[in-house]
Every structure is written in C-alpha cells, then in structure tokens.
Amino acid sequence: MVTPRFFPYTGGVETHVAAVASRLAANGHAVTVLSTDVTGELPPRDEWQGVVIERERAWPRKRDYFISPGIYRRVRDGRWDIVHVQSYHTFVAPFAMAAARATSTPFVVTFHGGGHSSRVRNSLRGLQLALLRPLLANAAKLVALTESELAATSRKLDLPREHFVLVPNGSDLPSPPLARAVAKDEGLLVASVGRLERYKGHQHVISALPAIRRVRPDARLWVAGSGPYREHLERLVARLGLERAVEIRSVDPGDRARMAEELSRVDVLVLASERETHPIAVLEGVSLGCRAVVADSPGLRELGEEGLARVVSRPENAEELARAVLEEADLPRRSGTLRLSTWDECASRLDALYASVAS
C-alpha cells in the first residue's frame, strides 16, 4: 500500500490504511506500507502489527506535495503482487502508478477525496484527475468509499462504472472498557475531531463555544487532533478567554481502545469541515452513541440524509452552530445497536478484490 503519510501522523487516510493493512497481515498476507518522510527523522524501515513500514524521503519539508522519486524506485524494484495506491492528491500517486505500470504490476487506487486548507488546491482537483486519467484508466480497479464519490469520479474521468468498486470505510471501534458513567457535575462535553487544518472547521466550533456556554455554562470542548493549524486555534482560544473550557489534544492513532474510551464520554461530536469523503470520526462517534452535528458540505450532508447527524448550513455562524449543538445535546444518546460498516468487512472486501485482480 502506497500512501503519502502514515503513523505517527494522523488523519482519515492514515487510519484507513492502518486498519486494513493490519487486518490483511493478520490474515496471512505479506503487507508493506510504503510512505514518505519529509523530516528525515523517522526510521526508514519499521514494523507495526505485522505490517512492514518503509519510508522514502520527500520534499519540500513544509509543504504536503510529497515529491519523492524514491517511491518510483521502490515500487519498480519491489516485485509486488498488488500495488494499492491510497489517495491521489500528491506526487506520490503518479510515481507509484507509473512504476507499477512500467513493471506490469496490477494496481488499484482508492481516491479518499477529502478536502484541503488551500482553496487553490481544492480548485485544482479536477485538473489533477484529468492529468492522472491515463494512469487511472490503466488501474485494475478504482476504489470509491461512497456511492456519491463513485458516481462523481466516474463522471469526471469519463470511465465506465464497471471500472470502479465500492468499499466503504469501517466505522467500528472496540467497546469501551467500562460503561459510560457521567457524573452530574461533569457537564456537557463537545468534541471537534479531525486533523488540525483550516478546512476542518475547528475554529467554527471554538467560536460557537461562548454561545453554547451562555445556555450550558458547564460545556467544555475537546479539539481532538494534531496538525499545522494548532497555533491559530490556540490563539483563538486565548482571544475568546476559553483556556479553561477548551482542550486541544490528540490520541495515539494506533490506540483504538483509547479512542473508543475517549469518544464514549463525548455528548456531541461536531465536524464543520468544508469537504469530506467518508468521515470516519463521525461514524465512529455515532457508533458509540454520540449525537453528531456536521456542516452542509460534500461527504457530510449524506449523514443527515441517513439520519446519523444534524446538518448545519452555515457552521461559520456561531449562533447557528451553537443552537444545533444544544438541540442535539438535549436528545438522548444514540442506541448502541446502530449497524455500521466494520473494518473487518472493509478488509475482507479488499482481500477479495486483490484475489480477483491477481488472478
């Protein structure tokens, strides 16, 4: 599996790759995750839960272009049975696809549409797909996470639907070690979960907290994530005088039990992102009983249509977002019997896809 970033970095793609790679390795496959390192500080070779992790140097250090010629060499020389390219937004994908094509190695691509803090980068997505089309057309299969992503990408690339396969993310976490027991004085806990990037919208949730606390003075906010936008968020917290009410803290991405325990304490989970494909954090929170509020944006409004979240049309409007959070907080926790896709199912579908492609 070739991915721009992997643990210790966090994010939806990293979580997806870790979840399926570890399960495929447990099923007896020899799985390598080939990723990049822009710092030069990570080990070039590592192992995690039976998965071999290899990292090639990438440049530039402070941008997420991930220009890494070593990716081409490693894919070309690896004698793989299958190459699975995870996400297409950086230079990693064309290097990996070109090397696989040059060696007649079958490859598949999962798009992981998502968003970006740069509006210019978002606006170039269509051009990226157009430029990558000759390589994508040579993939054995193209993998979409949602039906809407499959339909839109098929249309944009002018490739037949038969060239695609639908493999949703898993959204199951291990059961928390203890049943959720909330003391009366614990107060309302709101979580904004996701990598700390501007487009994720954490700043909107922080800005809405004073309005939430006017009604619920006991309300607290946990911004769960890490990333380059942290300093901006910390300045916003200080400017609003919310230091005692806001905690910005990530959870070890590999510690799924810890994440389950943390989310089980959350009352309302908010994702005010400008764009998502298949938001793992929201689905995981909902599966543990959290109420959810999401932005009216691609990849999120479908959650509202499915009855899994309340959709807010203008999350940048603090009063509107606060009102939605408070209304969700007044509702009972969701049933623990909600049936969502599991990572075991996701890995099993990929296993079957690999077998089909390899044969």
C-alpha positions as CSV (number, residue, x, y, z in Angstrom):
1,M,0.0,0.0,0.0
2,V,1.4,3.3,-1.1
3,T,0.3,6.4,0.9
4,P,1.7,9.9,1.3
5,R,1.7,9.7,5.1
6,F,1.4,7.1,7.7
7,F,1.8,6.8,11.5
8,P,2.8,8.6,13.6
9,Y,0.8,11.1,11.6
10,T,-2.9,11.2,12.0
11,G,-5.8,11.6,9.6
12,G,-8.5,9.7,7.8
13,V,-6.2,8.1,5.1
14,E,-3.7,7.0,7.8
15,T,-6.5,5.5,9.9
16,H,-7.9,3.6,6.9
17,V,-4.5,2.2,5.8
18,A,-3.6,1.1,9.3
19,A,-7.0,-0.6,9.9
20,V,-7.0,-2.6,6.6
21,A,-3.3,-3.3,6.5
22,S,-3.1,-4.8,10.0
23,R,-6.2,-7.0,9.3
24,L,-4.7,-8.2,5.9
25,A,-1.5,-9.0,7.7
26,A,-3.3,-10.9,10.4
27,N,-5.0,-12.9,7.6
28,G,-1.6,-14.2,6.4
29,H,-0.7,-11.6,3.7
30,A,2.7,-10.0,3.5
31,V,1.8,-6.3,3.7
32,T,4.1,-3.4,3.2
33,V,3.0,0.2,3.7
34,L,5.3,2.5,1.6
35,S,5.1,6.1,2.7
36,T,7.2,9.2,2.9
37,D,9.2,11.2,5.4
38,V,9.7,15.0,4.8
39,T,11.7,15.4,8.1
40,G,14.4,12.8,7.7
41,E,13.8,11.9,11.3
42,L,11.6,8.8,11.0
43,P,13.1,5.3,10.7
44,P,13.3,4.3,7.0
45,R,12.0,0.8,8.0
46,D,9.7,-0.2,10.8
47,E,7.2,-2.8,11.7
48,W,3.7,-2.4,13.3
49,Q,1.2,-5.1,14.0
50,G,2.7,-7.4,11.4
51,V,2.9,-4.7,8.7
52,V,6.3,-3.6,7.3
53,I,6.5,0.2,7.1
54,E,9.0,1.7,4.6
55,R,9.6,5.4,4.2
56,E,11.2,7.3,1.4
57,R,12.4,10.9,1.7
58,A,10.1,13.5,0.3
59,W,10.3,17.3,-0.3
60,P,9.6,20.1,0.4
61,R,9.7,19.8,4.2
62,K,7.0,22.4,5.0
63,R,4.5,21.5,2.2
64,D,2.4,18.5,1.5
65,Y,3.3,17.9,-2.1
66,F,5.4,14.8,-1.1
67,I,7.7,14.8,-4.1
68,S,9.6,11.5,-3.6
69,P,11.4,9.9,-6.5
70,G,12.3,7.0,-4.2
71,I,8.6,5.9,-4.3
72,Y,9.0,5.1,-8.0
73,R,12.2,3.1,-7.4
74,R,10.8,1.2,-4.5
75,V,7.6,0.2,-6.4
76,R,9.5,-0.6,-9.5
77,D,12.0,-2.9,-7.7
78,G,9.7,-4.5,-5.2
79,R,8.3,-7.4,-7.2
80,W,4.9,-6.9,-5.6
81,D,1.8,-9.0,-6.5
82,I,-0.5,-6.0,-6.0
83,V,0.2,-2.2,-5.5
84,H,-2.6,-0.3,-3.8
85,V,-2.3,3.5,-4.1
86,Q,-4.1,5.3,-1.3
87,S,-5.3,8.8,-2.3
88,Y,-4.3,10.8,-5.4
89,H,-3.7,14.3,-4.2
90,T,0.1,14.4,-4.1
91,F,3.0,13.4,-6.3
92,V,3.1,10.0,-4.5
93,A,0.2,8.6,-6.6
94,P,1.7,9.3,-10.1
95,F,5.1,8.0,-9.1
96,A,3.6,4.8,-7.7
97,M,1.1,4.3,-10.6
98,A,3.8,4.9,-13.3
99,A,6.2,2.4,-11.6
100,A,3.5,-0.2,-11.4
101,R,2.5,0.3,-15.0
102,A,6.2,0.2,-16.1
103,T,6.6,-3.2,-14.5
104,S,3.2,-4.6,-15.5
105,T,2.3,-4.9,-11.8
106,P,-1.5,-4.7,-11.3
107,F,-2.5,-1.7,-9.2
108,V,-5.7,-0.3,-7.6
109,V,-6.4,3.2,-6.4
110,T,-8.6,4.4,-3.6
111,F,-9.4,8.1,-4.0
112,H,-10.0,9.3,-0.5
113,G,-11.5,12.6,-1.9
114,G,-11.4,14.7,1.2
115,G,-10.5,18.4,1.2
116,H,-7.6,20.8,1.7
117,S,-7.0,24.0,3.5
118,S,-5.9,25.7,0.3
119,R,-8.7,26.8,-1.9
120,V,-6.4,26.8,-4.8
121,R,-5.5,23.1,-4.2
122,N,-9.2,22.3,-4.0
123,S,-9.9,24.1,-7.2
124,L,-7.2,22.1,-9.0
125,R,-8.7,18.7,-8.1
126,G,-10.5,18.4,-11.4
127,L,-7.3,19.2,-13.3
128,Q,-5.4,16.6,-11.2
129,L,-7.9,14.0,-12.1
130,A,-7.7,14.9,-15.8
131,L,-3.9,14.7,-15.8
132,L,-3.9,11.4,-14.0
133,R,-6.6,9.9,-16.2
134,P,-4.2,7.9,-18.5
135,L,-2.7,6.2,-15.4
136,L,-6.1,5.8,-13.6
137,A,-7.5,4.2,-16.8
138,N,-4.8,1.5,-16.5
139,A,-5.7,0.6,-12.9
140,A,-7.1,-2.8,-12.4
141,K,-9.8,-1.2,-10.3
142,L,-10.6,2.2,-8.9
143,V,-12.0,2.1,-5.3
144,A,-14.5,4.6,-4.0
145,L,-15.6,5.0,-0.4
146,T,-19.1,6.1,-1.0
147,E,-21.7,5.8,-3.8
148,S,-21.7,9.5,-4.4
149,E,-17.9,9.6,-4.8
150,L,-18.1,6.7,-7.2
151,A,-20.7,8.3,-9.4
152,A,-19.0,11.7,-9.4
153,T,-15.5,10.3,-10.1
154,S,-16.8,8.0,-12.9
155,R,-18.4,11.1,-14.5
156,K,-15.4,13.3,-14.1
157,L,-13.0,10.7,-15.6
158,D,-15.4,9.5,-18.2
159,L,-14.7,6.0,-17.2
160,P,-17.4,3.3,-17.0
161,R,-18.9,2.3,-13.7
162,E,-17.5,-1.2,-14.1
163,H,-14.0,0.2,-13.7
164,F,-14.9,1.1,-10.1
165,V,-15.7,-0.8,-6.9
166,L,-17.4,0.4,-3.7
167,V,-15.5,-0.3,-0.5
168,P,-16.7,1.9,2.4
169,N,-14.6,2.8,5.4
170,G,-15.1,0.8,8.6
171,S,-16.5,2.8,11.5
172,D,-16.3,0.4,14.4
173,L,-14.2,0.9,17.5
174,P,-13.6,-1.6,20.2
175,S,-16.2,-1.4,23.0
176,P,-15.1,1.0,25.8
177,P,-13.7,-0.9,28.8
178,L,-16.3,0.5,31.1
179,A,-19.9,1.6,30.5
180,R,-20.2,5.3,30.2
181,A,-20.9,6.8,33.6
182,V,-21.3,10.5,33.7
183,A,-21.4,12.4,37.0
184,K,-24.0,15.1,37.3
185,D,-21.3,17.8,37.6
186,E,-19.2,16.6,34.6
187,G,-21.1,18.9,32.3
188,L,-21.6,18.9,28.5
189,L,-18.6,17.6,26.5
190,V,-18.4,18.6,22.9
191,A,-15.7,17.2,20.6
192,S,-14.4,18.5,17.3
193,V,-12.4,15.6,15.8
194,G,-10.0,15.7,12.9
195,R,-6.6,16.8,11.7
196,L,-5.9,20.4,12.7
197,E,-6.3,22.1,9.3
198,R,-8.2,25.2,8.4
199,Y,-10.7,23.4,6.2
200,K,-11.7,21.0,9.0
201,G,-13.5,23.9,10.7
202,H,-12.3,23.5,14.3
203,Q,-12.2,27.3,14.5
204,H,-16.0,27.5,13.9
205,V,-16.7,25.1,16.9
206,I,-14.4,27.1,19.2
207,S,-16.1,30.3,18.1
208,A,-19.5,28.8,18.9
209,L,-18.5,27.7,22.4
210,P,-19.3,31.1,24.1
211,A,-22.8,30.9,22.8
212,I,-23.1,27.3,23.9
213,R,-21.8,28.2,27.4
214,R,-24.4,31.0,27.8
215,V,-27.0,28.2,27.9
216,R,-24.8,25.5,29.3
217,P,-22.1,27.1,31.5
218,D,-20.7,23.7,32.2
219,A,-19.9,23.0,28.5
220,R,-16.4,22.0,27.5
221,L,-14.8,21.4,24.1
222,W,-12.2,18.8,23.2
223,V,-10.4,19.5,19.9
224,A,-9.1,16.1,19.1
225,G,-6.3,16.1,16.6
226,S,-2.9,17.3,15.6
227,G,-1.6,19.4,12.7
228,P,-0.3,22.7,11.4
229,Y,-3.3,24.8,12.4
230,R,-2.8,24.3,16.1
231,E,-1.2,27.7,16.8
232,H,-4.0,29.5,15.1
233,L,-6.6,27.6,17.2
234,E,-4.7,28.3,20.4
235,R,-4.6,32.0,19.6
236,L,-8.4,31.9,19.0
237,V,-9.0,30.1,22.3
238,A,-6.9,32.7,24.1
239,R,-8.6,35.7,22.4
240,L,-12.0,34.3,23.5
241,G,-10.9,33.6,27.0
242,L,-11.7,29.9,26.8
243,E,-8.4,28.4,28.1
244,R,-10.3,26.6,30.9
245,A,-13.0,25.3,28.7
246,V,-11.0,24.1,25.6
247,E,-8.5,21.2,25.4
248,I,-6.6,20.6,22.2
249,R,-5.2,17.1,22.4
250,S,-4.7,14.2,20.0
251,V,-5.0,10.5,20.8
252,D,-2.3,8.0,19.6
253,P,-3.8,7.0,16.2
254,G,-2.9,3.3,16.8
255,D,-4.6,3.1,20.2
256,R,-8.1,2.3,19.1
257,A,-9.2,1.3,22.6
258,R,-8.2,4.7,23.9
259,M,-10.1,6.5,21.2
260,A,-13.2,4.4,22.0
261,E,-12.9,5.3,25.7
262,E,-12.5,9.0,24.9
263,L,-15.4,9.2,22.4
264,S,-17.7,7.3,24.8
265,R,-17.5,10.3,27.1
266,V,-18.5,12.8,24.4
267,D,-22.1,14.1,24.2
268,V,-22.0,15.9,20.9
269,L,-19.4,15.4,18.1
270,V,-19.0,18.2,15.6
271,L,-17.4,18.1,12.2
272,A,-17.6,21.5,10.5
273,S,-15.4,20.5,7.6
274,E,-15.6,22.1,4.1
275,R,-15.3,18.7,2.4
276,E,-15.1,15.0,3.4
277,T,-15.5,11.8,1.6
278,H,-16.5,9.3,4.3
279,P,-15.9,10.8,7.7
280,I,-14.5,8.1,9.9
281,A,-14.5,10.2,13.1
282,V,-18.2,11.0,12.9
283,L,-19.2,7.4,12.1
284,E,-17.1,6.1,15.0
285,G,-18.6,8.6,17.4
286,V,-22.2,7.8,16.3
287,S,-21.5,4.0,16.7
288,L,-20.6,4.7,20.3
289,G,-23.8,6.7,20.9
290,C,-22.7,10.3,20.3
291,R,-25.0,12.9,18.9
292,A,-23.5,14.5,15.8
293,V,-23.6,17.9,14.1
294,V,-22.0,18.3,10.7
295,A,-21.6,21.0,8.0
296,D,-23.7,21.1,4.9
297,S,-20.8,20.1,2.7
298,P,-19.9,17.3,0.3
299,G,-19.5,14.0,2.1
300,L,-21.2,15.2,5.2
301,R,-24.8,16.1,4.2
302,E,-25.3,12.5,3.3
303,L,-25.0,11.7,7.0
304,G,-28.0,14.0,7.6
305,E,-30.0,12.3,4.9
306,E,-29.2,8.9,6.6
307,G,-30.4,10.3,9.9
308,L,-27.0,10.0,11.5
309,A,-26.3,13.7,12.1
310,R,-27.8,17.1,12.2
311,V,-26.7,19.3,9.3
312,V,-25.9,23.0,9.7
313,S,-25.9,25.1,6.6
314,R,-23.6,27.8,8.0
315,P,-21.2,26.4,10.6
316,E,-19.2,29.6,10.4
317,N,-22.3,31.3,12.0
318,A,-21.5,30.8,15.8
319,E,-25.1,31.2,16.9
320,E,-26.5,28.7,14.3
321,L,-23.8,26.1,15.2
322,A,-24.3,26.6,18.9
323,R,-28.1,26.2,18.6
324,A,-27.6,22.9,16.7
325,V,-25.2,21.6,19.3
326,L,-27.5,22.5,22.2
327,E,-30.5,20.9,20.5
328,E,-28.6,17.7,19.9
329,A,-27.3,17.7,23.5
330,D,-31.0,17.7,24.7
331,L,-31.7,14.5,22.8
332,P,-30.9,11.0,24.3
333,R,-27.7,9.2,23.3
334,R,-28.0,7.1,20.2
335,S,-28.7,3.4,20.5
336,G,-25.6,1.2,20.7
337,T,-27.3,-1.1,18.3
338,L,-26.7,1.1,15.3
339,R,-25.3,-1.0,12.5
340,L,-22.4,0.5,10.5
341,S,-19.7,-1.0,8.3
342,T,-16.8,-2.6,10.1
343,W,-13.1,-2.5,9.3
344,D,-13.2,-6.3,9.2
345,E,-15.8,-6.0,6.3
346,C,-13.7,-3.4,4.6
347,A,-10.5,-5.5,4.8
348,S,-12.5,-8.6,3.6
349,R,-13.7,-6.7,0.5
350,L,-10.2,-5.6,-0.3
351,D,-8.9,-9.1,0.2
352,A,-11.5,-10.4,-2.4
353,L,-10.6,-7.5,-4.7
354,Y,-6.9,-8.3,-4.6
355,A,-7.6,-12.0,-5.3
356,S,-9.7,-11.1,-8.3
357,V,-7.1,-8.6,-9.6
358,A,-4.2,-11.0,-9.0
359,S,-5.9,-13.8,-10.9
